[in-house]
Amino acid sequence: MKNLLLLHGALGHSDLFIPYKEELSRYFHLHTPLFSGHRGTKLPEDGISIEKYVQEIHTYCKENHLKNVHIFGHSMGGYVGLCYALQQPDYVHSVITLGTKFEWTEEQALKETAMLNPETILTKVPQYAEQLEAQHGSQWKQLLSAIADLMIDLGRNPVLNQNNLATMNLPVQVMLGDKDNMVSIDESKRFYRSILNAKLSILPDTKHPMDKVRPKLLIDLMKDFWNEY
């Protein structure tokens, strides 16, 4: 049976994939690694980065003897999955991204990180602060700061661009919810067109968070894509 990596987004966790496991496990051996700092895992003292997360996925695949894997990545997970496929094409068979932001500038990064201030969240959205602490433990504030630094670094030095994506030679499906308020359809179109063997799917009535996606809709799109490969 083929192997499928399910990669969560920033501030996400592997439990978000529970509604998908029963159906997807009929076709794949499922793997749901956690990115460091998430769900109580240790946050590296020197911070996090896309490059570090790509290395974590590579280490996971080597330790579990995984090659020719299929990848589904939500948001940041999709970005990491594509970076991993570029760096280690022999390990990856296909990639699906959902709600992945491709176009990063320093201005956009600063705008996004403004919403990641722990004290502002505690004051204005205390229930979200409670949720973050429940999901990621007492280090949730440090994780927010680390994610903000990661975004600013991406804004200054984007890892993915239309030139390196054009070198990819494996099946890719870029997916986006039509009500995603973080990622635009226009940027998704521009970047998907850079990839030689890519498809684009727009999910109707779908917002950015993974827990707002309808599992049956997403699973049907996944199966339709993977049936060709």
PyMOL CGO cylinders between C-alpha atoms (Angstrom):
from pymol import cmd
from pymol.cgo import CYLINDER

trace = [
    CYLINDER, 0.00, 0.00, 0.00, 1.21, 3.52, -0.80, 0.3, 1, 1, 1, 1, 1, 1,
    CYLINDER, 1.21, 3.52, -0.80, 2.27, 5.99, 1.86, 0.3, 1, 1, 1, 1, 1, 1,
    CYLINDER, 2.27, 5.99, 1.86, 0.55, 9.33, 2.42, 0.3, 1, 1, 1, 1, 1, 1,
    CYLINDER, 0.55, 9.33, 2.42, 1.95, 12.17, 4.52, 0.3, 1, 1, 1, 1, 1, 1,
    CYLINDER, 1.95, 12.17, 4.52, -0.67, 14.50, 6.00, 0.3, 1, 1, 1, 1, 1, 1,
    CYLINDER, -0.67, 14.50, 6.00, 1.07, 17.77, 6.90, 0.3, 1, 1, 1, 1, 1, 1,
    CYLINDER, 1.07, 17.77, 6.90, -0.69, 20.27, 9.13, 0.3, 1, 1, 1, 1, 1, 1,
    CYLINDER, -0.69, 20.27, 9.13, -0.43, 24.04, 8.88, 0.3, 1, 1, 1, 1, 1, 1,
    CYLINDER, -0.43, 24.04, 8.88, 1.08, 26.62, 11.20, 0.3, 1, 1, 1, 1, 1, 1,
    CYLINDER, 1.08, 26.62, 11.20, -0.63, 26.42, 14.62, 0.3, 1, 1, 1, 1, 1, 1,
    CYLINDER, -0.63, 26.42, 14.62, -2.33, 23.24, 13.40, 0.3, 1, 1, 1, 1, 1, 1,
    CYLINDER, -2.33, 23.24, 13.40, -1.92, 19.66, 14.57, 0.3, 1, 1, 1, 1, 1, 1,
    CYLINDER, -1.92, 19.66, 14.57, -2.41, 16.11, 13.37, 0.3, 1, 1, 1, 1, 1, 1,
    CYLINDER, -2.41, 16.11, 13.37, -5.79, 15.63, 15.11, 0.3, 1, 1, 1, 1, 1, 1,
    CYLINDER, -5.79, 15.63, 15.11, -7.32, 17.85, 12.43, 0.3, 1, 1, 1, 1, 1, 1,
    CYLINDER, -7.32, 17.85, 12.43, -6.95, 14.88, 10.06, 0.3, 1, 1, 1, 1, 1, 1,
    CYLINDER, -6.95, 14.88, 10.06, -9.02, 12.50, 12.19, 0.3, 1, 1, 1, 1, 1, 1,
    CYLINDER, -9.02, 12.50, 12.19, -12.19, 13.00, 10.04, 0.3, 1, 1, 1, 1, 1, 1,
    CYLINDER, -12.19, 13.00, 10.04, -10.16, 11.81, 7.02, 0.3, 1, 1, 1, 1, 1, 1,
    CYLINDER, -10.16, 11.81, 7.02, -8.34, 8.82, 8.44, 0.3, 1, 1, 1, 1, 1, 1,
    CYLINDER, -8.34, 8.82, 8.44, -10.97, 6.11, 8.13, 0.3, 1, 1, 1, 1, 1, 1,
    CYLINDER, -10.97, 6.11, 8.13, -11.56, 6.71, 4.42, 0.3, 1, 1, 1, 1, 1, 1,
    CYLINDER, -11.56, 6.71, 4.42, -7.97, 7.50, 3.42, 0.3, 1, 1, 1, 1, 1, 1,
    CYLINDER, -7.97, 7.50, 3.42, -6.59, 4.48, 5.30, 0.3, 1, 1, 1, 1, 1, 1,
    CYLINDER, -6.59, 4.48, 5.30, -8.43, 2.28, 2.79, 0.3, 1, 1, 1, 1, 1, 1,
    CYLINDER, -8.43, 2.28, 2.79, -5.94, 3.42, 0.16, 0.3, 1, 1, 1, 1, 1, 1,
    CYLINDER, -5.94, 3.42, 0.16, -2.82, 4.54, 2.04, 0.3, 1, 1, 1, 1, 1, 1,
    CYLINDER, -2.82, 4.54, 2.04, -0.60, 3.95, 5.01, 0.3, 1, 1, 1, 1, 1, 1,
    CYLINDER, -0.60, 3.95, 5.01, -1.15, 7.28, 6.76, 0.3, 1, 1, 1, 1, 1, 1,
    CYLINDER, -1.15, 7.28, 6.76, 1.56, 9.33, 8.41, 0.3, 1, 1, 1, 1, 1, 1,
    CYLINDER, 1.56, 9.33, 8.41, 0.80, 12.46, 10.43, 0.3, 1, 1, 1, 1, 1, 1,
    CYLINDER, 0.80, 12.46, 10.43, 4.10, 13.92, 11.67, 0.3, 1, 1, 1, 1, 1, 1,
    CYLINDER, 4.10, 13.92, 11.67, 4.02, 16.99, 13.88, 0.3, 1, 1, 1, 1, 1, 1,
    CYLINDER, 4.02, 16.99, 13.88, 6.16, 20.00, 13.10, 0.3, 1, 1, 1, 1, 1, 1,
    CYLINDER, 6.16, 20.00, 13.10, 8.35, 20.96, 16.04, 0.3, 1, 1, 1, 1, 1, 1,
    CYLINDER, 8.35, 20.96, 16.04, 6.75, 23.32, 18.54, 0.3, 1, 1, 1, 1, 1, 1,
    CYLINDER, 6.75, 23.32, 18.54, 3.24, 22.10, 17.76, 0.3, 1, 1, 1, 1, 1, 1,
    CYLINDER, 3.24, 22.10, 17.76, 0.99, 20.02, 20.04, 0.3, 1, 1, 1, 1, 1, 1,
    CYLINDER, 0.99, 20.02, 20.04, 3.48, 20.28, 22.89, 0.3, 1, 1, 1, 1, 1, 1,
    CYLINDER, 3.48, 20.28, 22.89, 6.51, 19.05, 20.94, 0.3, 1, 1, 1, 1, 1, 1,
    CYLINDER, 6.51, 19.05, 20.94, 9.76, 20.82, 21.74, 0.3, 1, 1, 1, 1, 1, 1,
    CYLINDER, 9.76, 20.82, 21.74, 10.22, 24.25, 20.20, 0.3, 1, 1, 1, 1, 1, 1,
    CYLINDER, 10.22, 24.25, 20.20, 13.82, 24.57, 18.90, 0.3, 1, 1, 1, 1, 1, 1,
    CYLINDER, 13.82, 24.57, 18.90, 15.84, 27.12, 20.83, 0.3, 1, 1, 1, 1, 1, 1,
    CYLINDER, 15.84, 27.12, 20.83, 17.05, 28.71, 17.61, 0.3, 1, 1, 1, 1, 1, 1,
    CYLINDER, 17.05, 28.71, 17.61, 13.54, 29.07, 16.23, 0.3, 1, 1, 1, 1, 1, 1,
    CYLINDER, 13.54, 29.07, 16.23, 11.77, 27.48, 13.29, 0.3, 1, 1, 1, 1, 1, 1,
    CYLINDER, 11.77, 27.48, 13.29, 11.92, 27.95, 9.54, 0.3, 1, 1, 1, 1, 1, 1,
    CYLINDER, 11.92, 27.95, 9.54, 10.57, 26.37, 6.39, 0.3, 1, 1, 1, 1, 1, 1,
    CYLINDER, 10.57, 26.37, 6.39, 14.00, 24.85, 5.78, 0.3, 1, 1, 1, 1, 1, 1,
    CYLINDER, 14.00, 24.85, 5.78, 14.02, 23.31, 9.25, 0.3, 1, 1, 1, 1, 1, 1,
    CYLINDER, 14.02, 23.31, 9.25, 10.56, 21.85, 8.75, 0.3, 1, 1, 1, 1, 1, 1,
    CYLINDER, 10.56, 21.85, 8.75, 11.58, 20.42, 5.37, 0.3, 1, 1, 1, 1, 1, 1,
    CYLINDER, 11.58, 20.42, 5.37, 14.50, 18.72, 7.10, 0.3, 1, 1, 1, 1, 1, 1,
    CYLINDER, 14.50, 18.72, 7.10, 12.17, 17.33, 9.75, 0.3, 1, 1, 1, 1, 1, 1,
    CYLINDER, 12.17, 17.33, 9.75, 10.03, 15.73, 7.04, 0.3, 1, 1, 1, 1, 1, 1,
    CYLINDER, 10.03, 15.73, 7.04, 13.10, 14.31, 5.33, 0.3, 1, 1, 1, 1, 1, 1,
    CYLINDER, 13.10, 14.31, 5.33, 14.32, 12.85, 8.63, 0.3, 1, 1, 1, 1, 1, 1,
    CYLINDER, 14.32, 12.85, 8.63, 10.87, 11.36, 9.27, 0.3, 1, 1, 1, 1, 1, 1,
    CYLINDER, 10.87, 11.36, 9.27, 10.83, 9.73, 5.83, 0.3, 1, 1, 1, 1, 1, 1,
    CYLINDER, 10.83, 9.73, 5.83, 14.33, 8.31, 6.22, 0.3, 1, 1, 1, 1, 1, 1,
    CYLINDER, 14.33, 8.31, 6.22, 13.65, 6.97, 9.72, 0.3, 1, 1, 1, 1, 1, 1,
    CYLINDER, 13.65, 6.97, 9.72, 10.44, 5.30, 8.52, 0.3, 1, 1, 1, 1, 1, 1,
    CYLINDER, 10.44, 5.30, 8.52, 11.99, 4.10, 5.24, 0.3, 1, 1, 1, 1, 1, 1,
    CYLINDER, 11.99, 4.10, 5.24, 9.47, 6.02, 3.17, 0.3, 1, 1, 1, 1, 1, 1,
    CYLINDER, 9.47, 6.02, 3.17, 10.06, 6.73, -0.49, 0.3, 1, 1, 1, 1, 1, 1,
    CYLINDER, 10.06, 6.73, -0.49, 7.78, 7.69, -3.35, 0.3, 1, 1, 1, 1, 1, 1,
    CYLINDER, 7.78, 7.69, -3.35, 5.29, 9.18, -0.88, 0.3, 1, 1, 1, 1, 1, 1,
    CYLINDER, 5.29, 9.18, -0.88, 2.15, 11.11, -1.65, 0.3, 1, 1, 1, 1, 1, 1,
    CYLINDER, 2.15, 11.11, -1.65, 1.77, 14.36, 0.30, 0.3, 1, 1, 1, 1, 1, 1,
    CYLINDER, 1.77, 14.36, 0.30, -1.24, 16.37, 1.35, 0.3, 1, 1, 1, 1, 1, 1,
    CYLINDER, -1.24, 16.37, 1.35, -0.38, 19.64, 3.05, 0.3, 1, 1, 1, 1, 1, 1,
    CYLINDER, -0.38, 19.64, 3.05, -2.70, 22.24, 4.52, 0.3, 1, 1, 1, 1, 1, 1,
    CYLINDER, -2.70, 22.24, 4.52, -1.52, 25.86, 4.43, 0.3, 1, 1, 1, 1, 1, 1,
    CYLINDER, -1.52, 25.86, 4.43, 2.11, 25.89, 5.63, 0.3, 1, 1, 1, 1, 1, 1,
    CYLINDER, 2.11, 25.89, 5.63, 2.12, 22.09, 5.35, 0.3, 1, 1, 1, 1, 1, 1,
    CYLINDER, 2.12, 22.09, 5.35, 1.56, 22.42, 1.61, 0.3, 1, 1, 1, 1, 1, 1,
    CYLINDER, 1.56, 22.42, 1.61, 4.42, 24.91, 1.34, 0.3, 1, 1, 1, 1, 1, 1,
    CYLINDER, 4.42, 24.91, 1.34, 6.74, 22.54, 3.21, 0.3, 1, 1, 1, 1, 1, 1,
    CYLINDER, 6.74, 22.54, 3.21, 5.55, 19.61, 1.08, 0.3, 1, 1, 1, 1, 1, 1,
    CYLINDER, 5.55, 19.61, 1.08, 6.37, 21.38, -2.16, 0.3, 1, 1, 1, 1, 1, 1,
    CYLINDER, 6.37, 21.38, -2.16, 9.77, 22.49, -0.84, 0.3, 1, 1, 1, 1, 1, 1,
    CYLINDER, 9.77, 22.49, -0.84, 10.50, 18.90, 0.18, 0.3, 1, 1, 1, 1, 1, 1,
    CYLINDER, 10.50, 18.90, 0.18, 9.47, 17.64, -3.27, 0.3, 1, 1, 1, 1, 1, 1,
    CYLINDER, 9.47, 17.64, -3.27, 11.85, 20.14, -4.88, 0.3, 1, 1, 1, 1, 1, 1,
    CYLINDER, 11.85, 20.14, -4.88, 14.73, 19.10, -2.65, 0.3, 1, 1, 1, 1, 1, 1,
    CYLINDER, 14.73, 19.10, -2.65, 14.09, 15.36, -2.57, 0.3, 1, 1, 1, 1, 1, 1,
    CYLINDER, 14.09, 15.36, -2.57, 12.20, 14.44, -5.77, 0.3, 1, 1, 1, 1, 1, 1,
    CYLINDER, 12.20, 14.44, -5.77, 13.11, 10.75, -5.39, 0.3, 1, 1, 1, 1, 1, 1,
    CYLINDER, 13.11, 10.75, -5.39, 11.13, 10.61, -2.15, 0.3, 1, 1, 1, 1, 1, 1,
    CYLINDER, 11.13, 10.61, -2.15, 7.91, 12.20, -3.45, 0.3, 1, 1, 1, 1, 1, 1,
    CYLINDER, 7.91, 12.20, -3.45, 5.34, 10.89, -5.93, 0.3, 1, 1, 1, 1, 1, 1,
    CYLINDER, 5.34, 10.89, -5.93, 2.72, 13.66, -5.79, 0.3, 1, 1, 1, 1, 1, 1,
    CYLINDER, 2.72, 13.66, -5.79, 1.68, 16.70, -3.76, 0.3, 1, 1, 1, 1, 1, 1,
    CYLINDER, 1.68, 16.70, -3.76, -1.71, 18.21, -2.96, 0.3, 1, 1, 1, 1, 1, 1,
    CYLINDER, -1.71, 18.21, -2.96, -1.85, 21.59, -1.25, 0.3, 1, 1, 1, 1, 1, 1,
    CYLINDER, -1.85, 21.59, -1.25, -4.87, 23.25, 0.33, 0.3, 1, 1, 1, 1, 1, 1,
    CYLINDER, -4.87, 23.25, 0.33, -4.95, 26.90, 1.32, 0.3, 1, 1, 1, 1, 1, 1,
    CYLINDER, -4.95, 26.90, 1.32, -1.22, 27.31, 0.76, 0.3, 1, 1, 1, 1, 1, 1,
    CYLINDER, -1.22, 27.31, 0.76, 0.01, 30.88, 0.41, 0.3, 1, 1, 1, 1, 1, 1,
    CYLINDER, 0.01, 30.88, 0.41, 2.63, 31.08, -2.33, 0.3, 1, 1, 1, 1, 1, 1,
    CYLINDER, 2.63, 31.08, -2.33, 3.11, 34.81, -2.70, 0.3, 1, 1, 1, 1, 1, 1,
    CYLINDER, 3.11, 34.81, -2.70, 5.03, 36.26, 0.25, 0.3, 1, 1, 1, 1, 1, 1,
    CYLINDER, 5.03, 36.26, 0.25, 6.31, 39.81, 0.63, 0.3, 1, 1, 1, 1, 1, 1,
    CYLINDER, 6.31, 39.81, 0.63, 7.62, 41.53, 3.72, 0.3, 1, 1, 1, 1, 1, 1,
    CYLINDER, 7.62, 41.53, 3.72, 4.56, 43.79, 3.77, 0.3, 1, 1, 1, 1, 1, 1,
    CYLINDER, 4.56, 43.79, 3.77, 2.18, 40.82, 3.61, 0.3, 1, 1, 1, 1, 1, 1,
    CYLINDER, 2.18, 40.82, 3.61, 4.15, 38.99, 6.30, 0.3, 1, 1, 1, 1, 1, 1,
    CYLINDER, 4.15, 38.99, 6.30, 3.96, 41.95, 8.67, 0.3, 1, 1, 1, 1, 1, 1,
    CYLINDER, 3.96, 41.95, 8.67, 0.22, 42.16, 8.08, 0.3, 1, 1, 1, 1, 1, 1,
    CYLINDER, 0.22, 42.16, 8.08, -0.25, 38.48, 8.89, 0.3, 1, 1, 1, 1, 1, 1,
    CYLINDER, -0.25, 38.48, 8.89, 2.00, 38.54, 11.95, 0.3, 1, 1, 1, 1, 1, 1,
    CYLINDER, 2.00, 38.54, 11.95, 0.11, 41.49, 13.43, 0.3, 1, 1, 1, 1, 1, 1,
    CYLINDER, 0.11, 41.49, 13.43, -2.63, 38.98, 14.21, 0.3, 1, 1, 1, 1, 1, 1,
    CYLINDER, -2.63, 38.98, 14.21, -0.23, 36.69, 16.09, 0.3, 1, 1, 1, 1, 1, 1,
    CYLINDER, -0.23, 36.69, 16.09, 0.45, 38.91, 19.09, 0.3, 1, 1, 1, 1, 1, 1,
    CYLINDER, 0.45, 38.91, 19.09, -0.18, 36.75, 22.20, 0.3, 1, 1, 1, 1, 1, 1,
    CYLINDER, -0.18, 36.75, 22.20, -1.18, 39.64, 24.45, 0.3, 1, 1, 1, 1, 1, 1,
    CYLINDER, -1.18, 39.64, 24.45, -3.65, 40.98, 21.87, 0.3, 1, 1, 1, 1, 1, 1,
    CYLINDER, -3.65, 40.98, 21.87, -5.18, 37.53, 21.54, 0.3, 1, 1, 1, 1, 1, 1,
    CYLINDER, -5.18, 37.53, 21.54, -5.47, 37.19, 25.32, 0.3, 1, 1, 1, 1, 1, 1,
    CYLINDER, -5.47, 37.19, 25.32, -7.23, 40.54, 25.54, 0.3, 1, 1, 1, 1, 1, 1,
    CYLINDER, -7.23, 40.54, 25.54, -9.46, 40.49, 22.47, 0.3, 1, 1, 1, 1, 1, 1,
    CYLINDER, -9.46, 40.49, 22.47, -10.02, 36.77, 21.79, 0.3, 1, 1, 1, 1, 1, 1,
    CYLINDER, -10.02, 36.77, 21.79, -9.50, 34.97, 25.11, 0.3, 1, 1, 1, 1, 1, 1,
    CYLINDER, -9.50, 34.97, 25.11, -11.32, 31.86, 23.92, 0.3, 1, 1, 1, 1, 1, 1,
    CYLINDER, -11.32, 31.86, 23.92, -8.79, 31.49, 21.10, 0.3, 1, 1, 1, 1, 1, 1,
    CYLINDER, -8.79, 31.49, 21.10, -5.96, 31.84, 23.63, 0.3, 1, 1, 1, 1, 1, 1,
    CYLINDER, -5.96, 31.84, 23.63, -7.54, 29.02, 25.65, 0.3, 1, 1, 1, 1, 1, 1,
    CYLINDER, -7.54, 29.02, 25.65, -7.80, 26.91, 22.50, 0.3, 1, 1, 1, 1, 1, 1,
    CYLINDER, -7.80, 26.91, 22.50, -4.15, 27.50, 21.62, 0.3, 1, 1, 1, 1, 1, 1,
    CYLINDER, -4.15, 27.50, 21.62, -3.04, 26.57, 25.12, 0.3, 1, 1, 1, 1, 1, 1,
    CYLINDER, -3.04, 26.57, 25.12, -5.16, 23.41, 25.04, 0.3, 1, 1, 1, 1, 1, 1,
    CYLINDER, -5.16, 23.41, 25.04, -3.69, 22.40, 21.70, 0.3, 1, 1, 1, 1, 1, 1,
    CYLINDER, -3.69, 22.40, 21.70, -0.05, 23.42, 22.10, 0.3, 1, 1, 1, 1, 1, 1,
    CYLINDER, -0.05, 23.42, 22.10, 0.54, 23.60, 25.83, 0.3, 1, 1, 1, 1, 1, 1,
    CYLINDER, 0.54, 23.60, 25.83, 2.12, 26.31, 27.94, 0.3, 1, 1, 1, 1, 1, 1,
    CYLINDER, 2.12, 26.31, 27.94, 4.53, 27.28, 25.15, 0.3, 1, 1, 1, 1, 1, 1,
    CYLINDER, 4.53, 27.28, 25.15, 1.74, 28.57, 22.89, 0.3, 1, 1, 1, 1, 1, 1,
    CYLINDER, 1.74, 28.57, 22.89, 2.93, 32.17, 23.19, 0.3, 1, 1, 1, 1, 1, 1,
    CYLINDER, 2.93, 32.17, 23.19, 6.46, 31.21, 22.17, 0.3, 1, 1, 1, 1, 1, 1,
    CYLINDER, 6.46, 31.21, 22.17, 5.06, 29.20, 19.26, 0.3, 1, 1, 1, 1, 1, 1,
    CYLINDER, 5.06, 29.20, 19.26, 3.10, 32.24, 18.05, 0.3, 1, 1, 1, 1, 1, 1,
    CYLINDER, 3.10, 32.24, 18.05, 6.26, 34.34, 18.14, 0.3, 1, 1, 1, 1, 1, 1,
    CYLINDER, 6.26, 34.34, 18.14, 8.23, 31.64, 16.30, 0.3, 1, 1, 1, 1, 1, 1,
    CYLINDER, 8.23, 31.64, 16.30, 5.54, 31.38, 13.59, 0.3, 1, 1, 1, 1, 1, 1,
    CYLINDER, 5.54, 31.38, 13.59, 5.58, 35.18, 13.23, 0.3, 1, 1, 1, 1, 1, 1,
    CYLINDER, 5.58, 35.18, 13.23, 9.37, 35.09, 12.74, 0.3, 1, 1, 1, 1, 1, 1,
    CYLINDER, 9.37, 35.09, 12.74, 8.96, 32.32, 10.16, 0.3, 1, 1, 1, 1, 1, 1,
    CYLINDER, 8.96, 32.32, 10.16, 6.45, 34.42, 8.20, 0.3, 1, 1, 1, 1, 1, 1,
    CYLINDER, 6.45, 34.42, 8.20, 8.67, 37.51, 8.28, 0.3, 1, 1, 1, 1, 1, 1,
    CYLINDER, 8.67, 37.51, 8.28, 11.59, 35.42, 7.05, 0.3, 1, 1, 1, 1, 1, 1,
    CYLINDER, 11.59, 35.42, 7.05, 9.38, 34.10, 4.23, 0.3, 1, 1, 1, 1, 1, 1,
    CYLINDER, 9.38, 34.10, 4.23, 8.39, 37.65, 3.35, 0.3, 1, 1, 1, 1, 1, 1,
    CYLINDER, 8.39, 37.65, 3.35, 12.04, 38.64, 3.03, 0.3, 1, 1, 1, 1, 1, 1,
    CYLINDER, 12.04, 38.64, 3.03, 13.27, 35.43, 1.44, 0.3, 1, 1, 1, 1, 1, 1,
    CYLINDER, 13.27, 35.43, 1.44, 10.50, 33.32, -0.12, 0.3, 1, 1, 1, 1, 1, 1,
    CYLINDER, 10.50, 33.32, -0.12, 11.63, 29.73, -0.60, 0.3, 1, 1, 1, 1, 1, 1,
    CYLINDER, 11.63, 29.73, -0.60, 9.19, 28.96, -3.44, 0.3, 1, 1, 1, 1, 1, 1,
    CYLINDER, 9.19, 28.96, -3.44, 8.97, 31.03, -6.59, 0.3, 1, 1, 1, 1, 1, 1,
    CYLINDER, 8.97, 31.03, -6.59, 7.67, 30.58, -10.09, 0.3, 1, 1, 1, 1, 1, 1,
    CYLINDER, 7.67, 30.58, -10.09, 11.15, 29.71, -11.39, 0.3, 1, 1, 1, 1, 1, 1,
    CYLINDER, 11.15, 29.71, -11.39, 11.93, 26.82, -9.06, 0.3, 1, 1, 1, 1, 1, 1,
    CYLINDER, 11.93, 26.82, -9.06, 8.35, 25.52, -9.21, 0.3, 1, 1, 1, 1, 1, 1,
    CYLINDER, 8.35, 25.52, -9.21, 8.76, 25.35, -13.00, 0.3, 1, 1, 1, 1, 1, 1,
    CYLINDER, 8.76, 25.35, -13.00, 11.45, 22.69, -12.47, 0.3, 1, 1, 1, 1, 1, 1,
    CYLINDER, 11.45, 22.69, -12.47, 9.03, 20.31, -10.71, 0.3, 1, 1, 1, 1, 1, 1,
    CYLINDER, 9.03, 20.31, -10.71, 8.21, 17.21, -12.69, 0.3, 1, 1, 1, 1, 1, 1,
    CYLINDER, 8.21, 17.21, -12.69, 5.63, 15.42, -10.57, 0.3, 1, 1, 1, 1, 1, 1,
    CYLINDER, 5.63, 15.42, -10.57, 1.85, 15.58, -10.22, 0.3, 1, 1, 1, 1, 1, 1,
    CYLINDER, 1.85, 15.58, -10.22, 0.63, 18.53, -8.14, 0.3, 1, 1, 1, 1, 1, 1,
    CYLINDER, 0.63, 18.53, -8.14, -2.84, 19.71, -7.27, 0.3, 1, 1, 1, 1, 1, 1,
    CYLINDER, -2.84, 19.71, -7.27, -3.27, 23.19, -5.82, 0.3, 1, 1, 1, 1, 1, 1,
    CYLINDER, -3.27, 23.19, -5.82, -6.54, 23.57, -3.90, 0.3, 1, 1, 1, 1, 1, 1,
    CYLINDER, -6.54, 23.57, -3.90, -8.12, 26.63, -2.38, 0.3, 1, 1, 1, 1, 1, 1,
    CYLINDER, -8.12, 26.63, -2.38, -11.38, 27.47, -0.67, 0.3, 1, 1, 1, 1, 1, 1,
    CYLINDER, -11.38, 27.47, -0.67, -13.38, 30.19, -2.40, 0.3, 1, 1, 1, 1, 1, 1,
    CYLINDER, -13.38, 30.19, -2.40, -13.83, 31.96, 0.96, 0.3, 1, 1, 1, 1, 1, 1,
    CYLINDER, -13.83, 31.96, 0.96, -10.18, 31.75, 2.04, 0.3, 1, 1, 1, 1, 1, 1,
    CYLINDER, -10.18, 31.75, 2.04, -9.29, 35.14, 3.52, 0.3, 1, 1, 1, 1, 1, 1,
    CYLINDER, -9.29, 35.14, 3.52, -5.54, 34.47, 3.62, 0.3, 1, 1, 1, 1, 1, 1,
    CYLINDER, -5.54, 34.47, 3.62, -4.83, 33.19, 0.11, 0.3, 1, 1, 1, 1, 1, 1,
    CYLINDER, -4.83, 33.19, 0.11, -6.14, 34.71, -3.11, 0.3, 1, 1, 1, 1, 1, 1,
    CYLINDER, -6.14, 34.71, -3.11, -7.38, 32.77, -6.11, 0.3, 1, 1, 1, 1, 1, 1,
    CYLINDER, -7.38, 32.77, -6.11, -5.22, 34.98, -8.37, 0.3, 1, 1, 1, 1, 1, 1,
    CYLINDER, -5.22, 34.98, -8.37, -1.96, 34.09, -6.61, 0.3, 1, 1, 1, 1, 1, 1,
    CYLINDER, -1.96, 34.09, -6.61, -2.90, 30.41, -6.60, 0.3, 1, 1, 1, 1, 1, 1,
    CYLINDER, -2.90, 30.41, -6.60, -3.55, 30.57, -10.33, 0.3, 1, 1, 1, 1, 1, 1,
    CYLINDER, -3.55, 30.57, -10.33, -0.22, 32.25, -11.04, 0.3, 1, 1, 1, 1, 1, 1,
    CYLINDER, -0.22, 32.25, -11.04, 1.80, 29.74, -9.13, 0.3, 1, 1, 1, 1, 1, 1,
    CYLINDER, 1.80, 29.74, -9.13, -0.07, 26.61, -10.21, 0.3, 1, 1, 1, 1, 1, 1,
    CYLINDER, -0.07, 26.61, -10.21, 0.50, 27.63, -13.83, 0.3, 1, 1, 1, 1, 1, 1,
    CYLINDER, 0.50, 27.63, -13.83, 4.24, 27.63, -13.14, 0.3, 1, 1, 1, 1, 1, 1,
    CYLINDER, 4.24, 27.63, -13.14, 4.18, 23.90, -12.40, 0.3, 1, 1, 1, 1, 1, 1,
    CYLINDER, 4.18, 23.90, -12.40, 4.37, 21.66, -15.44, 0.3, 1, 1, 1, 1, 1, 1,
    CYLINDER, 4.37, 21.66, -15.44, 2.03, 18.91, -14.28, 0.3, 1, 1, 1, 1, 1, 1,
    CYLINDER, 2.03, 18.91, -14.28, -0.36, 20.77, -11.99, 0.3, 1, 1, 1, 1, 1, 1,
    CYLINDER, -0.36, 20.77, -11.99, -4.09, 21.14, -11.55, 0.3, 1, 1, 1, 1, 1, 1,
    CYLINDER, -4.09, 21.14, -11.55, -6.16, 23.72, -9.71, 0.3, 1, 1, 1, 1, 1, 1,
    CYLINDER, -6.16, 23.72, -9.71, -9.30, 23.05, -7.68, 0.3, 1, 1, 1, 1, 1, 1,
    CYLINDER, -9.30, 23.05, -7.68, -11.46, 25.69, -6.00, 0.3, 1, 1, 1, 1, 1, 1,
    CYLINDER, -11.46, 25.69, -6.00, -13.57, 24.33, -3.14, 0.3, 1, 1, 1, 1, 1, 1,
    CYLINDER, -13.57, 24.33, -3.14, -17.00, 26.01, -2.90, 0.3, 1, 1, 1, 1, 1, 1,
    CYLINDER, -17.00, 26.01, -2.90, -18.16, 27.66, 0.32, 0.3, 1, 1, 1, 1, 1, 1,
    CYLINDER, -18.16, 27.66, 0.32, -14.85, 26.83, 2.01, 0.3, 1, 1, 1, 1, 1, 1,
    CYLINDER, -14.85, 26.83, 2.01, -12.79, 28.95, 4.41, 0.3, 1, 1, 1, 1, 1, 1,
    CYLINDER, -12.79, 28.95, 4.41, -9.10, 28.68, 5.27, 0.3, 1, 1, 1, 1, 1, 1,
    CYLINDER, -9.10, 28.68, 5.27, -9.06, 26.68, 8.55, 0.3, 1, 1, 1, 1, 1, 1,
    CYLINDER, -9.06, 26.68, 8.55, -8.74, 22.91, 8.15, 0.3, 1, 1, 1, 1, 1, 1,
    CYLINDER, -8.74, 22.91, 8.15, -11.59, 22.29, 10.56, 0.3, 1, 1, 1, 1, 1, 1,
    CYLINDER, -11.59, 22.29, 10.56, -13.90, 24.38, 8.36, 0.3, 1, 1, 1, 1, 1, 1,
    CYLINDER, -13.90, 24.38, 8.36, -13.37, 22.14, 5.31, 0.3, 1, 1, 1, 1, 1, 1,
    CYLINDER, -13.37, 22.14, 5.31, -16.04, 19.57, 4.46, 0.3, 1, 1, 1, 1, 1, 1,
    CYLINDER, -16.04, 19.57, 4.46, -14.29, 16.16, 4.66, 0.3, 1, 1, 1, 1, 1, 1,
    CYLINDER, -14.29, 16.16, 4.66, -16.37, 14.44, 1.98, 0.3, 1, 1, 1, 1, 1, 1,
    CYLINDER, -16.37, 14.44, 1.98, -15.75, 17.24, -0.52, 0.3, 1, 1, 1, 1, 1, 1,
    CYLINDER, -15.75, 17.24, -0.52, -12.01, 17.21, 0.10, 0.3, 1, 1, 1, 1, 1, 1,
    CYLINDER, -12.01, 17.21, 0.10, -11.71, 13.41, 0.09, 0.3, 1, 1, 1, 1, 1, 1,
    CYLINDER, -11.71, 13.41, 0.09, -13.59, 13.17, -3.22, 0.3, 1, 1, 1, 1, 1, 1,
    CYLINDER, -13.59, 13.17, -3.22, -11.18, 15.68, -4.79, 0.3, 1, 1, 1, 1, 1, 1,
    CYLINDER, -11.18, 15.68, -4.79, -8.19, 13.84, -3.37, 0.3, 1, 1, 1, 1, 1, 1,
    CYLINDER, -8.19, 13.84, -3.37, -9.38, 10.49, -4.70, 0.3, 1, 1, 1, 1, 1, 1,
    CYLINDER, -9.38, 10.49, -4.70, -10.14, 11.96, -8.10, 0.3, 1, 1, 1, 1, 1, 1,
    CYLINDER, -10.14, 11.96, -8.10, -6.61, 13.32, -8.33, 0.3, 1, 1, 1, 1, 1, 1,
    CYLINDER, -6.61, 13.32, -8.33, -4.82, 10.25, -7.01, 0.3, 1, 1, 1, 1, 1, 1,
    CYLINDER, -4.82, 10.25, -7.01, -6.84, 7.85, -9.18, 0.3, 1, 1, 1, 1, 1, 1,
    CYLINDER, -6.84, 7.85, -9.18, -4.87, 9.20, -12.13, 0.3, 1, 1, 1, 1, 1, 1,
    CYLINDER, -4.87, 9.20, -12.13, -1.53, 8.41, -10.52, 0.3, 1, 1, 1, 1, 1, 1,
]
cmd.load_cgo(trace, "trace")
